Amino acid sequence: MKSFYQGDIIKIQGFKNYFLIISKNSFINKTGVFHVCPILSPCSAGPLHIPVEKYGTVICEQVKLIDPEERSCSQKGRITYGEIMDISDAVQGMFEYD
């Protein structure tokens, strides 16, 4: 199995857009699967739509679980640690208490 990490931009066979891996590395290593959010372009920015340089806008409310053994995934790039923090904060914010 290829190694995938939080913050990787990946291409999944059969989809025209890119995806961002948002799962923690420890989760990926333990389970062998990871959560992704799609990256769309063009798309307007907002609280849950976070632009990443060169790729488009991460749609944080569309979290999907991917098994790379069942899908043909390839790494296409990486985002910065600061961008990972912003996106993680947005995803976690959807599940906080009111």
C-alpha positions as CSV (number, residue, x, y, z in Angstrom):
1,M,0.0,0.0,0.0
2,K,1.2,3.5,-0.8
3,S,1.7,5.9,2.1
4,F,-0.8,8.7,2.5
5,Y,-0.7,11.5,5.0
6,Q,-2.9,14.3,6.4
7,G,-2.6,17.3,4.0
8,D,-2.0,15.2,0.9
9,I,-3.9,16.3,-2.3
10,I,-4.9,13.1,-4.1
11,K,-6.6,12.1,-7.3
12,I,-9.2,9.3,-7.1
13,Q,-9.7,7.3,-10.3
14,G,-13.1,8.1,-11.8
15,F,-13.4,11.6,-10.4
16,K,-12.3,14.8,-12.2
17,N,-11.6,16.8,-9.1
18,Y,-8.9,16.5,-6.5
19,F,-9.5,15.5,-2.8
20,L,-7.7,16.5,0.4
21,I,-6.9,14.0,3.1
22,I,-8.1,15.4,6.4
23,S,-7.6,12.3,8.7
24,K,-4.9,12.3,11.3
25,N,-1.8,10.3,10.4
26,S,-2.3,8.0,13.4
27,F,-5.8,7.2,12.2
28,I,-4.6,6.4,8.7
29,N,-1.8,4.2,10.1
30,K,-4.1,2.3,12.4
31,T,-7.0,1.8,10.1
32,G,-5.6,1.9,6.5
33,V,-8.4,4.2,5.4
34,F,-8.8,8.0,5.5
35,H,-11.3,10.8,5.3
36,V,-11.2,13.3,2.4
37,C,-12.9,16.5,1.4
38,P,-13.4,17.4,-2.3
39,I,-11.5,20.3,-3.8
40,L,-13.6,22.3,-6.3
41,S,-12.7,25.1,-8.6
42,P,-14.3,27.6,-9.1
43,C,-16.1,27.8,-5.8
44,S,-16.8,30.8,-3.5
45,A,-15.0,30.9,-0.1
46,G,-16.9,30.7,3.1
47,P,-16.7,29.3,6.7
48,L,-16.7,25.7,5.4
49,H,-15.2,26.5,1.9
50,I,-11.5,27.1,2.4
51,P,-9.3,28.0,-0.6
52,V,-6.0,26.3,-0.9
53,E,-3.3,27.7,-3.2
54,K,-3.0,26.3,-6.7
55,Y,-5.8,23.7,-6.3
56,G,-9.1,25.3,-5.5
57,T,-11.5,25.4,-2.6
58,V,-11.8,22.6,0.0
59,I,-15.5,21.8,0.7
60,C,-15.3,20.9,4.4
61,E,-18.9,19.8,4.9
62,Q,-18.5,16.9,2.3
63,V,-16.4,14.5,4.3
64,K,-16.0,11.0,2.8
65,L,-14.2,7.9,4.0
66,I,-11.9,6.3,1.4
67,D,-10.3,2.9,1.3
68,P,-7.2,3.3,-0.9
69,E,-7.0,-0.4,-1.4
70,E,-10.4,-0.3,-3.1
71,R,-9.8,2.9,-5.0
72,S,-7.0,3.9,-7.3
73,C,-5.5,6.9,-5.5
74,S,-2.4,8.9,-6.3
75,Q,-0.8,11.8,-4.5
76,K,-0.7,15.0,-6.5
77,G,0.6,17.5,-3.9
78,R,0.5,18.8,-0.4
79,I,-0.9,21.8,1.5
80,T,0.9,23.8,4.2
81,Y,0.6,23.0,7.9
82,G,-1.3,26.3,8.3
83,E,-3.8,25.3,5.7
84,I,-4.2,21.9,7.4
85,M,-4.9,23.7,10.7
86,D,-7.6,26.0,9.2
87,I,-9.4,23.1,7.5
88,S,-9.2,20.8,10.6
89,D,-10.7,23.7,12.6
90,A,-13.6,24.1,10.1
91,V,-14.3,20.3,10.1
92,Q,-14.2,20.1,13.9
93,G,-16.4,23.1,14.2
94,M,-19.3,21.3,12.5
95,F,-19.4,18.8,15.4
96,E,-19.0,21.2,18.4
97,Y,-21.8,21.6,20.9
98,D,-24.2,24.6,20.6
